[in-house]
Amino acid sequence: MIPQRTRDLVEQALGPGGPSAAALGVVRADGQRATFTAGHARHGETAPLAPDAWWDLASLTKPLFTAREVLRAAERGLLDLDDPLGRLLPDLAWMNDTPLRARTLRQLLTHTAGLGPWSKLYTWGDAATIRARFLQEPWAVTEPGTVLYSDLGYVLLGRVLERLHDRRLQTFTLDPGLTFTPRADHSVATEHCAWRERLLQGETHDENAAAMGGAAGHAGLFGTLDGVLDQAEALLRGHWLSPAAQHLALTPQAPERTLAFVHASPGWSGGSLCSPHAVGHTGFTGTGLWVDPPRGLAWVLLTNRVHPTRHGPFDIQGLRRAVGNTLSAAVPGRE
């Protein structure tokens, strides 16, 4: 199920100038799956990478946790996707005249709410200060409709979930193979963080998620290869959500965006040989998940491409597309 060419591409990517570790999993619609791991949890180690090591999933938190939990809440009748933020977070930008209060969950999920991509939240103070200020900040927003990838929008969705369920994200029940609190000694290393002044292993790479306590709507989730591949299989075989909600998660709801994923388009991270109906999502640390229902194929590629630094020359997008193309090319006669 994993062509030798694909294995060679992954193994050749490791080493000086590249990540220290990689894991690849492939699953078909009939449930057949295959996995492959290579490298070491950090540069300089000699022990082979453990197949069940924890990976920092970074922005895979968005679809695999936050978007899914919002859609689950809609399934239960706890909210509607077109609810305005002001209804769910009544203290949002209190005493500020901002159009953000009228933006909807649907717009946040599809990155069309007009919010900017990022802000240095981790420089604001301790976790309590950041969480309080975040809701009071008079965020500037542009006209809705245009896709503008936004961590800030997913931070807001995380806060909606916390208010709705009256608990912190870290306490939500997760599927096996997913966690917000991995064992450090069984985790893959990411970056030597300039802010924290240490190598990160088993703690959230994303500065803003770390500063807010380790978990936020945009980042903080960790997963094993099998745990993330279970998510891909559930998406492929139609039991990730109810049929109505899963349809929204897999079909375009905005240009190149579903309610949880990025839809296949020119330059897409899953390669150019996938079907037009494929979806996927990536994470800054070097992770990714892709699902191609018409081809009956889904795959997961996990790397620590930010180890020991995010500023290296490694071409993670090139590897992702090459892996996707070789896997798609190996699917016999399905369209």
Buried (B, 14 or more C-beta within 10 A) or exposed (E): BBBEBBBEBBEEBBEEEBBBBBBBBBBBBEEEBEBBBBBBBBBEEEEEBBEEBBBBBBBBBBBBBBBBBBBBBBEEEBBBBEBBBBBBBEEBBEEEEBBBBBBBBBBBBBBBBBBBEBBEBBEBEEBEEBBEEBBEBEBEBEEBEEEBBBBBBBBBBBBBBBBBBEEBBBEBEBBEBBBBEBEEEBBBBBBBBEEBEEBBBBBBBBBBBBBBBBBBBBBBBBBBBBBBBBBBBBBBBBEBBBEEBBBBBBEBBBEBBBBBBBBBEEEBBBBEBBBEBBBBBBBBBBBBBBBBBBBBBBBBBBBBBBBBEBEBEBEBBEBBBBBBBBBBEBBEEEE
